[in-house]
Amino acid sequence: MAQCNVSVASRNGSTVLRVRSSVGLAGIPTYLPAFLLSFIVLAGVGTGMDASTPVKTAIILGVMFLAFLAANLCFRSIVRKSNERAAEATDRAAQKLSEALTREGEALRKSIGGVSVPASQTTTIDSVGGLG
């Protein structure tokens, strides 16, 4: 139900994996039905019931309160579940990223280990203090 934004940054030899959860979409299937139900009850009770105004108001407010309470509970449940899934996805991504960086580091060490500096490019300092 929710989205998450993932970014990977590398600075000073360390890699940072950031995950930000965006739960805006979770509000649509939870609060929209409660909002619509409130208008339906408002229209139904307001026009079709022969009762005093305070009784109509109490019924409308009671239904609206229960609808939004149920919507809030559903929304919190969806957010909690999406945060758990985002944490699991982050752990999996961090594990795969760590494995990939380890493989690249080993390949780099192997390729650097075979490189040698030619003798003509070495610099020596003689005892007099000049470069040789």
Contacts in CASP RR format, 6 or more apart in sequence:
PFRMAT RR
TARGET T0000
AUTHOR 0000-0000-0000
METHOD contacts of the structure
MODEL  1
MAQCNVSVASRNGSTVLRVRSSVGLAGIPTYLPAFLLSFIVLAGVGTGMD
ASTPVKTAIILGVMFLAFLAANLCFRSIVRKSNERAAEATDRAAQKLSEA
LTREGEALRKSIGGVSVPASQTTTIDSVGGLG
1 23 0 8 1.000
1 25 0 8 1.000
1 26 0 8 1.000
1 29 0 8 1.000
1 78 0 8 1.000
1 81 0 8 1.000
1 82 0 8 1.000
2 21 0 8 1.000
2 22 0 8 1.000
2 23 0 8 1.000
2 24 0 8 1.000
2 25 0 8 1.000
2 26 0 8 1.000
2 78 0 8 1.000
2 79 0 8 1.000
2 82 0 8 1.000
2 86 0 8 1.000
3 21 0 8 1.000
3 22 0 8 1.000
3 24 0 8 1.000
3 25 0 8 1.000
4 19 0 8 1.000
4 20 0 8 1.000
4 21 0 8 1.000
4 22 0 8 1.000
4 82 0 8 1.000
4 86 0 8 1.000
4 89 0 8 1.000
5 19 0 8 1.000
5 20 0 8 1.000
5 22 0 8 1.000
6 17 0 8 1.000
6 18 0 8 1.000
6 19 0 8 1.000
6 90 0 8 1.000
6 93 0 8 1.000
7 17 0 8 1.000
7 18 0 8 1.000
8 15 0 8 1.000
8 16 0 8 1.000
8 17 0 8 1.000
8 18 0 8 1.000
8 97 0 8 1.000
9 15 0 8 1.000
9 16 0 8 1.000
9 18 0 8 1.000
10 16 0 8 1.000
15 97 0 8 1.000
15 101 0 8 1.000
17 90 0 8 1.000
17 93 0 8 1.000
17 94 0 8 1.000
17 97 0 8 1.000
19 86 0 8 1.000
19 89 0 8 1.000
19 90 0 8 1.000
19 93 0 8 1.000
21 79 0 8 1.000
21 82 0 8 1.000
21 83 0 8 1.000
21 86 0 8 1.000
23 78 0 8 1.000
23 79 0 8 1.000
23 82 0 8 1.000
26 75 0 8 1.000
26 78 0 8 1.000
26 79 0 8 1.000
26 82 0 8 1.000
27 75 0 8 1.000
27 78 0 8 1.000
29 74 0 8 1.000
30 71 0 8 1.000
30 72 0 8 1.000
30 74 0 8 1.000
30 75 0 8 1.000
30 78 0 8 1.000
31 68 0 8 1.000
31 71 0 8 1.000
31 75 0 8 1.000
33 67 0 8 1.000
33 71 0 8 1.000
34 64 0 8 1.000
34 67 0 8 1.000
34 68 0 8 1.000
34 70 0 8 1.000
34 71 0 8 1.000
37 63 0 8 1.000
37 67 0 8 1.000
38 60 0 8 1.000
38 63 0 8 1.000
38 64 0 8 1.000
38 67 0 8 1.000
38 68 0 8 1.000
41 59 0 8 1.000
41 60 0 8 1.000
41 63 0 8 1.000
41 64 0 8 1.000
41 67 0 8 1.000
42 60 0 8 1.000
45 56 0 8 1.000
45 59 0 8 1.000
45 60 0 8 1.000
45 63 0 8 1.000
46 56 0 8 1.000
46 60 0 8 1.000
49 56 0 8 1.000
49 59 0 8 1.000
123 131 0 8 1.000
123 132 0 8 1.000
124 131 0 8 1.000
124 132 0 8 1.000
125 131 0 8 1.000
125 132 0 8 1.000
126 132 0 8 1.000
END
